Amino acid sequence: MASIGISLRPGDARDAGVVEQVMAAAFDPQWGEAWTRSQLLGVMALPGIKLLIAEAGEEPAGFALTRSVLDEAELLLLGVTPEHRRARIGSLLVEAVVADCAAHGVETLHLEVRSNNPAILFYSAHGFAKCGERRNYYKGADGRHYDARTYRRSIATRAIG
Ligand SMILES: CC(C)(COP(=O)(O)OP(=O)(O)OC[C@H]1O[C@@H](n2cnc3c(N)ncnc32)[C@H](O)[C@@H]1OP(=O)(O)O)[C@@H](O)C(=O)NCCC(=O)NCCS
């Protein structure tokens, strides 16, 4: 699918409802990974936070939430609504995050993902390499524990001058 009609825009705390809407559709409740409104607003008040929203026409289709501190950044949340998946919206969001990191001197982008999340294939396709594991970090609705994996990718920072 082509990404015709998809646009990206920066967001802020006023978009918390939009993010909640996408999270509710994108994150399987089995894993309890969607943040609450107060978690979201708490994190969005921190320095270095950036929210990027993808819209299909007027409709929210995805978002990426990133936090950067000096030359490191973490992709905290990424989600695309099921009806808009495999249309490169996730890729557009990650590419925009990477471009923004490069423009602001971030050298490494980190993330953490549940070890059985198919998003791992997506992240691998985007140049992220596994760098660590947190045993039994997630607890599913089935009561079982699942490992978390940490990934990172280098950012080619833009040359100055
Ligand atoms: C992961 C996610 C953001 C990907 O978004 P997307 O818009 O569907 O991704 P793209 O269309 O840009 O995918 C690009 C490539 O990544 C890979 N990919 C994406 N989703 C995949 C999946 N579920 N299984 C295997 N490979 C996948 C494919 O190689 C794909 O290319 P292709 O469609 O030509 O085969 C989306 O599936 C999602 O929101 N998942 C639920 C929330 C989540 O787990 N977020 C990450 C942890 S916070």
The ligand as a Gaussian input file, in Angstrom:
#p B3LYP/6-31G(d) Opt

LIG

0 1
 C        4.824000      -2.108000      14.824000
 C        3.907000      -1.149000      14.069000
 C        4.073000       0.266000      14.619000
 C        4.271000      -1.173000      12.577000
 O        3.501000      -0.179000      11.904000
 P        3.149000      -0.300000      10.343000
 O        2.672000       1.028000       9.886000
 O        2.230000      -1.443000      10.115000
 O        4.585000      -0.649000       9.724000
 P        5.074000      -0.491000       8.204000
 O        3.913000      -0.606000       7.248000
 O        5.890000       0.734000       8.098000
 O        6.014000      -1.796000       8.075000
 C        7.271000      -1.748000       7.431000
 C        7.891000      -3.143000       7.435000
 O        8.097000      -3.604000       8.788000
 C        7.840000      -5.027000       8.847000
 N        6.634000      -5.265000       9.668000
 C        5.728000      -4.373000      10.106000
 N        4.784000      -4.984000      10.865000
 C        5.104000      -6.281000      10.896000
 C        4.513000      -7.411000      11.520000
 N        3.389000      -7.336000      12.276000
 N        5.082000      -8.623000      11.326000
 C        6.193000      -8.730000      10.572000
 N        6.828000      -7.682000       9.962000
 C        6.274000      -6.481000      10.131000
 C        7.617000      -5.464000       7.411000
 O        8.889000      -5.767000       6.870000
 C        7.036000      -4.197000       6.785000
 O        7.217000      -4.142000       5.393000
 P        6.113000      -4.863000       4.420000
 O        4.760000      -4.391000       4.847000
 O        6.525000      -4.378000       3.052000
 O        6.296000      -6.339000       4.619000
 C        2.410000      -1.604000      14.206000
 O        2.314000      -2.964000      13.846000
 C        1.821000      -1.430000      15.591000
 O        1.280000      -0.374000      15.931000
 N        1.859000      -2.498000      16.421000
 C        1.206000      -2.495000      17.743000
 C        1.871000      -1.572000      18.736000
 C        3.293000      -1.993000      19.003000
 O        3.580000      -3.169000      19.230000
 N        4.211000      -1.004000      18.977000
 C        5.629000      -1.253000      19.194000
 C        5.993000      -1.382000      20.632000
 S        5.707000       0.138000      21.559000

